[in-house]
């Protein structure tokens, strides 16, 4: 006896499928080519729902340096399309730039689509650097540094002027070098006011370029220490009720004699004793923390005034973590663990 089985042909040829959206882009990458750093540009990516269910654009996450606009609706029926417009501002950028947008949708097969774009950002004038550092220079010396203004468009760089803030110790000269211009910045420590140990000035350069008419550069400088403190930071971890003492030594790097005129602390619990009234190449004194200091954490500054023309002050950090002694009132026990944590943070 033969048995015959019959299966519906539709169930074999067309199995059941759950309707789903399908996000599709006409292109996912765009090349802007060359663009000036002062020119904002944009591009529209066309997207279509090629699925058989409604598509929802949930979120668009741009990388830094660009913004976007969703043109049209965020929910698309099957067959509908819309645009995502990317706007790119290349200000402050230079050379090859690569950016992207992540498009988050409810397409189960492709929930995150990355749209990318690239550009070559050009400038008429390309500075070799934007900041000049004169670090640890002496008040008795001169220093120099330079900035190259390179041509970015194949045309000569033309300057129409330059100016540094009204300070006598900084100057700028220029020289041509092919299509480029070199800025020579000079620093004269002897012309800096005695009370000024460091500073930041601005150099402004004007050019004939329409896209780069004004360029600004920062000049940071500081003097090397003429007087060195050892240690430069005092740290104590002790129990309360003790007088804590630390000896500090000051030494003149140049070997010139100096005198400590005064000592000021940010806390009345910290005193300086045994300061010599005589001038010398090296000075020593004691920093004392009063036994009246309660349990807790202290982070103070000690400022010494000197008669040294190259360096009129020296700052010393004083850190103390005091733990309650056995037998101390229970109210102070709340400081037992907090100071230890504070000490770990500041170190």
N, C-alpha and C positions, 0 to 999 in steps of 0.2 A: 504494500500500500504506500503510495506516495503522498507525502505531505507538502502542501504548498503554502508559503508564507508571503503575505502581501505587505509591503511598506509604502506609505505615501511618498510619492516621488518628490514632493515639495520639501519634505523633511530631510531628504538626502541632498538635494541640490541647493537649498536655501536655508541653512540652519538659522535658528533664532539669533539675532544680534541686538545687543543693547544700544539704543541710539546714543551717540556721543559727538561732541563738537571736535573739530579739527582746525587748529590755528595754522595759517599758511601766510608766509610773507613773499612778496614779489622779489625782494632781495633783503638780505640781512647784513650786508656790509656796504659802506659807501666811502669812497675816497674823494675828499675835497680838493686834493692836490695842494698847490701852493696858495697860501693866504697870508695877508699881513696881520701882525699881532694886534693892530688897532681896528680890525674889521670883524664884526660879528657875522656869523654864517649859520645857515639852517638847511635841513633836508627832511623830506617826508618819506617815511617807510609805509608802503601800502600793505595792509593785512586783510585777509579774507577768511571767513568761516566756511571751510570746505567739508564740514561734517554734516550730520543729519539731526543735530540737536543744537539748542541755543548755546552760544559761546559767551563767557563773561571774562572781561579783562579785569582782574582783581587788583593789580598793583603794577607800577612801573618804577624800577629802582635805577636811577642814573648814577654813574660814577662821577667823581668830582670834576668840575670844570664845564658841565653842560646842564641844560634844563630841557624839559620836554613839554609838549602839549598834545593831548589826545584829541584829534579832530573828529567830531562826530560822537556817536554813542559808545558806551563801554560794554553794552550787551548787543551781540549780533545774532540774528537769525541765520539759519543755513543759507549760504550763498551771499550774504551781505558782506560789505567791506567798509573799511574806514582807514584813517591815516594816523600815524604817530609822528609828530614833528619834533625833531631834535634841534635845539639852538645851542650853538657853541660860541663861547667868548674866549678867544685865545690870549687875552691881555696877560702880560707877564710871562708868557710861554715862548719857547724858541726851539726850532728844529723839528724833528719827527714827533708827532703826538698821536697816541692811540687811546681811544675812549670807548665806552660801551653803555648800553641800557639793558637791563634785565626786565623782560615782560612776563609777568606772572598771570597765568590764566587757569581756567578749569578744564583745559584739554588734558584728559587722563594720560595720554601717551606723551605729551610734550608740555608739561606744566610751566617750564621755565625756558623761554627763548631769549637768547642773547643777540642784541643788535649792536653792531660795531661800526666805528668810523675812524678814519685817520686823516691827518693833515700835516703839511709841512709849513710850520709857522716861520715866516721871514720877518726880518727887521732891516731898516735902512742902516742903523748903527747898532753894532753888537758889542757891548762892553765885556772886557775880559773878567771883570769882577765888579761888585757893587759896594763892597766894604773894604776899607783899608785899616789894618791893625798896626799900631805902634805899641808893642807890649814891652813892659819892663825896661823902658829907656831911662837914661840918666838925665838929670836936670842940666848937666854940663855938656851934653852932646847934642848933635844934630842927626836926624834920621830922614831917609827918603824912601818913597815907594812909587810905583807907577801903575796906571790903568791904560790898557790899549782899547781904543775905540775902533773896532774893525768894521770895514765896509761890508754890509750884507746885501747890497744890490748892485755891486760892480761899479758904483760911482764913488768919487772921492768924498770922504767925510769932511764937511765944512763946519767949523765952529764960529759962532757969532759972539761968544762971550763965555766967561766962567767967573764964579764968585764963591768964596768961602765966607762963612759967618765972620763977623767983624772981630777977629782975634789976630793978634800980631805974630803968634808963634806958628801959624800955618800959612803956606803959600802954594800956588799952583802955576806951573809954566807948561807950555804945549810945544810939541814938535811934530812935523809931518814925517810919515814913514810910508811911502807909496800912497796907496789909497786910504791908509789909516792915519789916525792921530793918536799920539801918546801923551797922556797927562802925567806930568811929573809933580808929585805932591811932596813938599818938604816940611819937616817938623823941627823946630828949634826949641829945645827944652829950657834954654836960658831965658827965653822971653815969656815963659809961663809964670803967672803970679804964684808967689810962694805958698799961698794957702790952698792951691788947687792941685791935688794929686792925680786926678784922672778927668777924662771928659769925652764927649761925643759931639762932633761938629758935622755940618752938612756942606758938601761941595755941589753947587748947581752949575750945570753946563748947558748952554744953549746951542742948538745946531740949526742948520738950514733945512733939515728934513721936515716934511709935513707930518709924517707919522711918528717921528721922534724929536719933536721940537725942544723938549726939556728933559734932561737926564739928571738924576740926583744920586749922590754917593755919600755914604756915611764914613766918617773918619773916627775911629775909636783909639784912644791912647791912654796909657797909664805909666806912672814912674815906678822904677824898681825900688824896693824898700832900702832906705839908707840905714835904718835901725831894725834889727831882727830880734824878736822876743823868743826865748826858749824857757818853758814851752809857750806856744801861741794859744793853747787851750788848756785850762785847768779842769779836771774832772775828779769828783769825789763820790764814793759810795760808802757811806758810814752810817752808824746809828746816831740818834739824836743825843744832845747833851755834851758833845765834845767840841772843843775849839780846834778847827782844822786850819793847818798852815801849809802853804806851798811857796817855795822860793822861786822867783822869776829872774832871769838874767837878760839884760839888754846889751846888744853888741853893735858897734858902729862898723858897717861894711868897709867904709873908706878909711877907717882908723882915726877919724876926727873925734875930738872930745865933745861931749854933750852933757846936758844936765836934765834931770826930770823936774819939771816945774810944779806939777800938780797931778793928782790922781782922782778921778771921779768914777763912782760905781752906780749902776742902775738899781742897786739894793743897799739899804742902810745896814744890812747884816754883813756886808763885805767891806773890809777896810784894807788899806795899804800902809804898812809900817816899815821903818828902817830905810827910808829913802835918803840917800846921801845928798848933802847940799853942795858938794864939789863937782866940778866937771871931770869927766873921765871917758876913756874909750869904751869902757864896759861899766854897766851899772847893775846892782842887784838889790832886791827888796823882797819883802814877804807879803803875800796875800793871805788874809785871815778871814775865815768864816766864823761868825759868832756862835758860841754854844747855845744861844737863845733861839737859834733857827729851829723851827718845828718840822715834824715829819712831812715829807712831800718832795716835789721835784722843783729845782731852781735852774733857770737858764738866763744868766745875766751877762752884762757887758762891763768891762773895765776899760776906761779911756785914760791914757797917760798923755799929758801935755809936755812937749819937749822944747828945748831952745835950739834944736837942729834946724837950720834953714831949709835943708832938703826934705825933711819929714818932721812935721810939727806935732803929729799925734801917732800913737800906737794903740790899737784895740786888742784886748785879750778876752776871749770867751771864758766864762766861769760857769761850769755845770756841776750841780750837786744833787744827789739822790740820798735822802736821809730816811732811815727806817727806824721805827719806834723801838726803843729799848725795852727790855723785859721789865714789867712792873709799871709801864706807862698807862695812863688812863685809857679805858677801852674806847673812848671817842676817837683817839688817834689811830686805832687799828685799821680804820678804813683807808689809810694811806699806805698800808703795808705792801700791797701788791701793785697799786697804780703807779708809784714812782719807778718801779722796775720796768714796767712796760713803757713808760715815757722815756726812760733812759735808753732803752733799745731803739726807740724811734729816732731820737735826735742824734744817735751815733750811726 
